[in-house]
Amino acid sequence: MTDQTALRVADLPQNSPTPFALRPDSEALAALKQELGLLGLRKVSFSGEIRAQGKSDWVLTGKLGATVVQPCVITLEPVTTRIDTDVRRVFLADWREPESEEVEVTDDEAEALGAEIDPGAVMVEALSLALPQYPRKEGAGLGQAVYTEPGKQAMTDDDAKPFAGLAGLRDKLKKDE
């Protein structure tokens, strides 16, 4: 899909914004759904503009909307989420790759300017970043799982917190005084 949405930087007007509006067709949605590991994907739209910033840099701003269906992290039942988010990317002509492995990221919107700016690629990246990491069906919760060898008493979460018992004893002693 992104090959058809890429815009050559040399063709973009320097003094006026270039609008874009993407609505992937059913074939592109199916491919994107598979790429992102989703159960469902619909109502995807990404619209905005690309405009010059200074003499050689470019800014893409847009609004991304999508309805995604993911498996619940607890029950694996489908969880539907509506995503509506603003997207901003700055393409810098003099952007340099960080030299060390550990670098503090101060501007996650900036990237290197190439020969093309691809709103389709930005849409896919923004959608993948906006997905809930741990989708949970309403009311789904983890119960307490207790495992042990046959014939032995299982250790519970409360047993693993000995100071909670001491706090209870302290409170009881204070009441008795």
FILUM-231587 format. One record per residue (C-alpha): x, y, z; residue in one letter. Coordinates in steps of 0.02 Angstrom, whole numbers, padded with zeros to 5 digits, always signed. Each point is the difference from the previous one (the first is absolute). Example, Ala and Ser with C-alpha at 12.3 -4.5 7.8 and 13.67 -1.06 7.14 Angstrom:
! residues 2
+00615-00225+00390A;+00069+00172-00033S;
END
This chain:
! residues 177
+00000+00000+00000M;+00138+00122+00042T;+00077-00001-00174D;-00156+00086-00066Q;-00005+00132+00138T;+00181+00061-00005A;+00025+00180-00056L;+00164+00059-00077R;+00072+00142+00103V;+00063+00086-00159A;-00180+00011-00062D;-00072+00077+00160L;-00038+00187-00006P;+00111+00101+00117Q;-00128+00139+00034N;-00165-00094+00025S;-00052-00158+00092P;-00032-00163-00092T;-00157-00084+00069P;-00024-00189+00006F;-00144-00114+00047A;+00023-00187+00013L;-00138-00130+00018R;+00073-00173-00030P;-00108-00118-00103D;-00052-00172+00063S;+00154-00085-00073E;+00118+00124+00083A;-00097-00014+00164L;+00016-00190-00003A;+00189+00012-00027A;+00017+00131+00138L;-00107-00104+00119K;+00113-00149-00028Q;+00160+00104+00016E;-00057+00071+00168L;-00069-00166+00065G;-00177+00066+00022L;-00164-00095+00003L;-00088+00142-00091G;+00034+00169-00077L;-00125+00123-00073R;-00038+00184-00025K;+00182+00044-00027V;+00031+00177-00059S;+00153+00111+00002F;-00011+00179-00063S;+00108+00152+00018G;+00131+00101-00089E;+00184+00012-00038I;+00079+00172+00005R;+00174+00073-00013A;+00089+00054+00158Q;+00144+00115-00035G;+00102-00025-00157K;+00023-00189-00001S;-00105-00083+00135D;-00180-00063-00010W;-00139-00029+00126V;-00141-00126-00018L;-00152+00026+00112T;-00156-00103-00003G;-00144-00084+00089K;-00006-00190+00009L;-00160-00093+00035G;-00030-00188+00007A;-00103-00133+00086T;+00104-00150+00051V;-00045-00168+00073V;+00132-00090+00104Q;-00004-00154+00112P;-00021+00033+00187C;+00163-00035+00092V;-00096-00101+00130I;-00147-00086-00086T;+00054+00011-00185L;-00174+00065-00038E;-00010+00141-00130P;+00025+00177+00068V;-00052+00145-00112T;+00091+00166+00018T;-00028+00164-00092R;+00161+00095-00037I;-00003+00186-00039D;+00170+00081+00012T;+00097+00148-00067D;+00159-00042-00095V;+00150+00112-00030R;+00165-00043-00085R;+00143+00118-00038V;+00114-00050-00143F;+00172+00080+00021L;+00125+00021-00141A;+00148+00005+00121D;-00059-00139+00117W;+00138-00113+00063R;-00009-00177+00070E;+00051-00003+00184P;+00180-00061+00020E;-00014-00094+00165S;-00115-00145+00041E;-00074+00087+00152E;-00078+00164-00054V;-00132+00103+00088E;-00143+00024-00122V;-00054+00181+00010T;-00101+00013-00160D;-00088-00158-00057D;-00088+00096-00139E;+00160+00037-00097A;+00075-00110-00135E;+00115+00014-00148A;-00065+00080-00158L;+00015-00114-00150G;-00051+00021-00181A;-00181-00037+00046E;-00122+00030+00142I;-00125-00142+00016D;-00162+00039+00093P;-00048-00185-00017G;+00156-00057+00093A;-00029+00133+00134V;-00180-00061+00017M;+00055-00181+00029V;+00133+00052+00126E;-00119+00117+00094A;-00136-00133+00006L;+00119-00132+00068S;+00060+00123+00134L;-00179+00047+00048A;-00060-00179+00027L;-00038-00046+00180P;+00143-00109+00063Q;-00107-00101+00119Y;-00181+00002-00059P;-00116-00063+00135R;-00183-00048-00015K;-00107+00095+00125E;-00015-00097+00162G;+00141-00120-00044A;+00122-00027+00141G;+00130-00123+00055L;-00053-00108+00144G;+00123-00069+00124Q;+00087-00154-00068A;+00074-00114+00133V;+00116-00143-00045Y;+00097-00122+00108T;+00055-00180+00015E;-00134-00128+00046P;-00022-00014+00188G;+00079+00169+00043K;-00081+00166+00047Q;+00007+00125-00144A;+00083+00169+00029M;-00120+00144-00036T;+00035+00181-00042D;-00038+00046+00181D;+00130-00126+00061D;+00129+00086-00110A;-00032+00165+00090K;+00055-00033+00181P;+00000+00184+00047F;-00185+00013-00041A;-00031-00125+00141G;+00110+00101+00117L;-00094+00158-00042A;-00162-00087+00045G;+00074-00059+00165L;+00062+00178+00037R;-00173+00071-00033D;-00079-00132+00113K;+00121+00042+00140L;-00037+00186-00017K;-00187-00036+00018K;+00031-00103+00157D;+00094+00145+00081E;
END
